[in-house]
Amino acid sequence: MQSNRNGKFPTIRVLVIVASIHALSTLPSFAEQVRIPGTSVSLDSPDGFTLASSFSGLENLQDGSSITVTEFPIEAHSQLLPIFTDLNTAISNFRQQGVLIDRADTYVIGQQKIPALIGSQPIPGGEVGKYLVLYRGDVTVMLTFNVFDPRVLKPSIVEKTILSVRLAPAATLQQKVEGLPFSFRVTAPFRVGDAIGGSTALLPSFEGTDPAGLMPVVIIARSLSAIDPSANLELAARQLLLGTQGFENAEITSTREVEFGGGTAVFLEARAGQRTIAQFARIPPNGRYVRLVAFGETNQLKRVMPAVMEIAGSVAIAR
């Protein structure tokens, strides 16, 4: 497979869902640099953090804090930079994703200015601190710090980690797909457009861009954090579907139990205006759900649903 580095598929909407520092390579190296598999990123690992098993990045198994690495085509940098450098724009865009941006900052590495956004994300019983940092190398890189305990990830430690980042040549699409925590088979007209964050596969049915969001797309994702595996599966699936951007007020038209990802899952179908979304969702024993969504203009999606069903039937959790 060839790497999709032409930047045609991602849009700001896709980048925010889910966002070249060549001078970095001339700086002194640190003793404990960790290479994040399937990405171009190496960085200093804070104490207590290890390589994550279900996404690209590092995690602290004691308190749940994490540092995720998400890579996009190089052209995405020009789309994301206006968001990262205009606080009002950042507040508006990330609010739609449930992230509350409080302030912006800039870090300097050599001659490079690295923009960052700092805020929080409400969760049941509290909130998670957020640092989102944008880099430009062979690809666009976004680091997200999810801080559950500020005593574990102090601002000084976050800053040291941000400044320690080194960017190597970009991983190929095949390397990124091989690093996903699940496997799948692609069925035409869908193709592998990208693998993001070591946890998500994007399978568009088209070449180029689709600003209207009407052409069918399949997204397969493994959650970054665990939810209660004893939670009501249908209720959790409904919450996931209605949390999908553009389908917050969708009308659920079909619900049934299916086999997906190696176990019992829920299939939901819903409509929002002229678009339909279909979702398969399963919560395995470790609580890190696996989810496949397909969406597009209703008639177009209906025509490709046999291919969607084949892809869904091939999904298997790798770890």
C-alpha positions as CSV (number, residue, x, y, z in Angstrom):
1,M,0.0,0.0,0.0
2,Q,1.1,3.5,-0.7
3,S,1.0,6.2,2.0
4,N,-1.7,8.7,1.5
5,R,0.4,11.9,1.9
6,N,-1.4,14.0,-0.7
7,G,-3.6,15.6,2.0
8,K,-6.8,15.3,-0.1
9,F,-8.9,13.3,2.3
10,P,-8.6,15.1,5.6
11,T,-10.6,18.3,6.2
12,I,-10.7,20.6,9.3
13,R,-13.8,18.7,10.4
14,V,-12.0,15.3,10.2
15,L,-8.8,16.7,11.7
16,V,-10.4,18.2,14.7
17,I,-12.4,15.1,15.2
18,V,-10.5,12.8,16.0
19,A,-5.1,17.4,14.1
20,S,8.7,20.4,9.4
21,I,10.6,20.5,12.5
22,H,13.7,19.5,10.7
23,A,15.7,21.7,13.2
24,L,14.8,19.3,16.0
25,S,17.3,16.7,14.6
26,T,20.2,19.1,15.3
27,L,19.4,19.4,19.0
28,P,21.2,17.3,21.6
29,S,19.5,13.9,22.2
30,F,18.1,12.8,25.6
31,A,19.0,9.7,27.4
32,E,15.6,8.1,27.5
33,Q,14.1,8.9,24.1
34,V,11.2,6.5,23.2
35,R,10.2,5.9,19.6
36,I,6.4,5.7,19.2
37,P,5.8,2.7,16.9
38,G,4.0,3.5,13.6
39,T,4.8,7.2,13.8
40,S,7.6,9.6,13.1
41,V,7.8,10.7,16.8
42,S,10.4,10.1,19.4
43,L,10.2,11.8,22.8
44,D,11.2,11.7,26.4
45,S,8.9,9.4,28.4
46,P,7.8,10.9,31.8
47,D,8.3,8.7,34.8
48,G,5.5,6.1,35.1
49,F,4.6,6.1,31.4
50,T,5.0,3.2,29.1
51,L,4.2,2.5,25.4
52,A,0.4,2.2,25.0
53,S,-1.0,-1.1,23.7
54,S,-4.1,0.2,22.0
55,F,-3.1,3.6,20.5
56,S,0.0,5.5,19.3
57,G,1.5,7.1,22.4
58,L,2.3,6.6,26.1
59,E,0.0,5.8,29.0
60,N,0.2,5.8,32.8
61,L,-1.6,2.6,33.9
62,Q,-1.8,3.9,37.5
63,D,-3.9,7.0,36.9
64,G,-5.0,6.8,33.3
65,S,-3.1,9.8,32.0
66,S,-1.9,9.5,28.4
67,I,0.1,11.2,25.6
68,T,-1.4,10.4,22.2
69,V,0.3,10.9,18.9
70,T,-1.9,11.7,15.9
71,E,-0.4,12.2,12.4
72,F,-2.0,13.7,9.3
73,P,-0.7,14.5,5.8
74,I,1.6,17.5,5.7
75,E,-1.0,19.7,4.0
76,A,-3.1,19.4,7.1
77,H,-0.7,21.7,9.0
78,S,-2.0,24.8,7.0
79,Q,-5.6,23.8,8.0
80,L,-4.9,23.3,11.6
81,L,-2.5,26.2,12.2
82,P,-5.2,28.9,12.1
83,I,-7.0,27.0,14.8
84,F,-3.9,26.7,17.0
85,T,-2.9,30.4,16.6
86,D,-6.3,32.1,17.1
87,L,-7.7,31.5,20.6
88,N,-11.3,32.3,19.7
89,T,-11.2,30.0,16.7
90,A,-9.7,27.3,18.9
91,I,-12.4,27.7,21.6
92,S,-15.2,27.5,19.0
93,N,-13.8,24.4,17.1
94,F,-12.8,22.3,20.1
95,R,-16.0,23.1,22.1
96,Q,-17.8,21.1,19.4
97,Q,-15.6,18.1,20.5
98,G,-16.3,18.6,24.2
99,V,-12.9,20.2,24.9
100,L,-12.8,23.6,26.7
101,I,-9.8,25.6,25.6
102,D,-8.6,28.2,28.2
103,R,-5.4,29.6,26.7
104,A,-2.8,29.3,24.0
105,D,0.9,29.0,24.3
106,T,4.0,28.8,22.1
107,Y,7.1,26.7,22.6
108,V,10.4,27.4,20.8
109,I,12.7,24.6,19.6
110,G,15.6,25.9,17.7
111,Q,14.1,28.3,15.2
112,Q,10.7,26.6,15.2
113,K,7.7,27.9,17.0
114,I,5.4,25.2,18.2
115,P,1.8,26.3,19.0
116,A,-0.1,24.7,21.8
117,L,-3.6,24.9,23.3
118,I,-4.4,24.2,27.0
119,G,-7.7,23.4,28.5
120,S,-9.8,20.6,29.9
121,Q,-12.5,18.1,29.0
122,P,-15.4,17.4,31.4
123,I,-15.9,13.7,32.3
124,P,-18.3,12.1,34.7
125,G,-17.2,13.1,38.2
126,G,-14.5,15.6,37.1
127,E,-12.4,16.7,34.2
128,V,-9.3,15.8,32.3
129,G,-6.6,18.4,31.7
130,K,-5.7,18.8,28.0
131,Y,-2.6,20.0,26.2
132,L,-2.7,19.9,22.4
133,V,0.5,20.6,20.5
134,L,1.1,21.0,16.8
135,Y,4.3,20.0,15.0
136,R,5.3,20.0,11.3
137,G,7.7,17.4,9.9
138,D,7.3,15.1,6.9
139,V,3.7,14.9,8.2
140,T,1.6,17.0,10.5
141,V,1.8,15.8,14.1
142,M,-0.5,16.5,17.0
143,L,0.4,15.5,20.5
144,T,-2.4,15.4,23.0
145,F,-1.7,15.2,26.8
146,N,-4.6,13.8,28.8
147,V,-3.9,14.7,32.4
148,F,-6.0,12.8,35.0
149,D,-3.7,13.7,37.9
150,P,-1.8,17.0,37.6
151,R,0.6,15.7,40.2
152,V,1.6,13.0,37.7
153,L,1.9,15.3,34.7
154,K,3.0,18.6,36.1
155,P,3.2,21.6,33.7
156,S,7.0,21.4,33.9
157,I,7.0,17.8,32.9
158,V,4.6,18.5,30.0
159,E,6.9,21.3,28.8
160,K,10.0,19.1,29.0
161,T,8.2,16.4,27.0
162,I,7.0,18.8,24.4
163,L,10.5,20.2,23.9
164,S,12.0,16.7,23.7
165,V,10.1,15.7,20.6
166,R,12.1,14.5,17.6
167,L,10.6,13.8,14.2
168,A,12.0,11.1,11.9
169,P,10.9,10.4,8.4
170,A,7.2,9.6,8.3
171,A,6.0,6.0,8.7
172,T,4.4,4.4,5.6
173,L,0.7,3.8,5.5
174,Q,1.3,0.1,5.7
175,Q,3.4,0.5,8.8
176,K,0.7,2.6,10.4
177,V,-2.0,0.0,9.5
178,E,0.1,-2.8,10.9
179,G,0.3,-1.0,14.2
180,L,-3.4,-0.8,14.7
181,P,-4.9,-2.8,17.6
182,F,-7.3,-4.5,15.2
183,S,-7.2,-6.1,11.7
184,F,-9.7,-5.8,8.9
185,R,-10.1,-6.5,5.2
186,V,-11.0,-3.7,2.7
187,T,-13.9,-4.2,0.3
188,A,-14.4,-2.0,-2.8
189,P,-15.4,0.7,-3.3
190,F,-13.7,1.5,0.0
191,R,-9.9,1.9,0.4
192,V,-7.5,2.6,3.2
193,G,-7.1,6.4,3.3
194,D,-5.2,6.7,6.5
195,A,-4.5,5.2,9.9
196,I,-4.6,7.8,12.7
197,G,-3.3,7.8,16.2
198,G,-2.6,4.1,16.2
199,S,-6.2,3.5,17.0
200,T,-8.3,4.6,13.9
201,A,-8.6,3.5,10.3
202,L,-10.2,5.8,7.7
203,L,-11.7,4.1,4.7
204,P,-13.2,6.6,2.1
205,S,-15.1,5.3,-0.9
206,F,-13.7,8.2,-3.1
207,E,-10.6,10.0,-4.2
208,G,-10.1,13.7,-3.4
209,T,-12.2,15.7,-1.1
210,D,-15.9,15.7,-0.1
211,P,-16.7,18.9,1.8
212,A,-20.4,18.1,1.9
213,G,-19.8,14.9,3.7
214,L,-22.2,13.0,1.4
215,M,-20.0,10.3,0.0
216,P,-19.7,7.1,2.0
217,V,-16.9,6.7,4.5
218,V,-16.1,3.9,6.9
219,I,-14.2,4.6,10.2
220,I,-13.0,1.8,12.5
221,A,-11.7,2.8,15.9
222,R,-10.5,1.3,19.2
223,S,-11.1,3.5,22.2
224,L,-8.1,5.0,23.9
225,S,-9.5,4.5,27.4
226,A,-11.7,1.8,29.0
227,I,-15.3,2.0,29.9
228,D,-17.2,-0.3,32.3
229,P,-17.5,-3.6,30.4
230,S,-20.7,-4.3,32.3
231,A,-22.3,-1.2,31.0
232,N,-25.6,-1.5,29.0
233,L,-24.3,-2.2,25.5
234,E,-27.2,-0.7,23.6
235,L,-27.2,2.5,25.8
236,A,-23.4,2.9,25.4
237,A,-23.8,2.3,21.6
238,R,-26.5,5.0,21.4
239,Q,-24.3,7.5,23.3
240,L,-21.4,6.8,21.0
241,L,-23.5,7.3,17.8
242,L,-25.1,10.5,19.1
243,G,-21.7,11.8,20.0
244,T,-20.6,11.6,16.4
245,Q,-20.2,15.0,14.9
246,G,-23.1,15.8,12.6
247,F,-25.3,13.1,14.1
248,E,-26.0,14.6,17.5
249,N,-29.7,14.9,16.8
250,A,-30.0,11.9,14.5
251,E,-33.1,9.7,14.7
252,I,-32.3,6.1,15.4
253,T,-34.3,3.9,13.0
254,S,-32.9,0.4,13.6
255,T,-31.3,-1.5,16.4
256,R,-30.3,-5.2,16.6
257,E,-27.8,-7.5,18.2
258,V,-25.0,-8.7,15.9
259,E,-21.6,-10.4,16.0
260,F,-18.7,-8.0,15.5
261,G,-15.1,-7.8,16.5
262,G,-15.1,-11.3,17.9
263,G,-18.2,-11.1,20.2
264,T,-21.7,-9.8,20.8
265,A,-22.2,-6.2,19.6
266,V,-25.0,-3.8,18.8
267,F,-25.8,-2.5,15.3
268,L,-27.5,0.9,15.1
269,E,-28.7,2.9,12.1
270,A,-29.8,6.5,12.3
271,R,-30.7,9.4,10.0
272,A,-29.9,13.1,10.2
273,G,-31.3,15.1,7.3
274,Q,-30.2,13.5,4.0
275,R,-27.4,11.5,5.7
276,T,-27.5,8.1,7.3
277,I,-25.1,6.5,9.8
278,A,-24.6,2.9,10.5
279,Q,-22.6,1.7,13.6
280,F,-21.3,-1.5,15.0
281,A,-20.1,-1.3,18.6
282,R,-18.7,-4.0,21.0
283,I,-17.3,-3.7,24.5
284,P,-14.7,-6.4,25.2
285,P,-13.9,-7.6,28.7
286,N,-11.1,-5.0,29.1
287,G,-13.6,-2.1,28.4
288,R,-11.7,-0.7,25.3
289,Y,-14.6,-0.7,22.9
290,V,-14.2,-1.3,19.2
291,R,-16.5,0.6,16.8
292,L,-17.2,0.8,13.1
293,V,-19.2,3.6,11.7
294,A,-20.2,4.2,8.1
295,F,-22.0,7.3,7.0
296,G,-23.0,9.2,3.9
297,E,-26.0,10.4,1.8
298,T,-28.7,7.9,2.5
299,N,-29.1,6.4,-1.0
300,Q,-25.3,6.3,-1.6
301,L,-24.7,4.5,1.7
302,K,-27.5,2.0,1.0
303,R,-25.8,1.1,-2.3
304,V,-22.5,0.3,-0.5
305,M,-23.9,-1.4,2.6
306,P,-23.0,-4.9,1.4
307,A,-19.3,-3.7,1.3
308,V,-19.7,-2.2,4.8
309,M,-21.1,-5.4,6.1
310,E,-18.2,-7.4,4.6
311,I,-15.7,-5.0,6.2
312,A,-17.5,-5.2,9.6
313,G,-17.5,-9.0,9.4
314,S,-13.7,-9.0,9.0
315,V,-12.8,-6.8,12.0
316,A,-10.8,-8.7,14.6
317,I,-9.2,-7.3,17.8
318,A,-5.5,-7.9,17.7
319,R,-4.7,-6.9,21.3
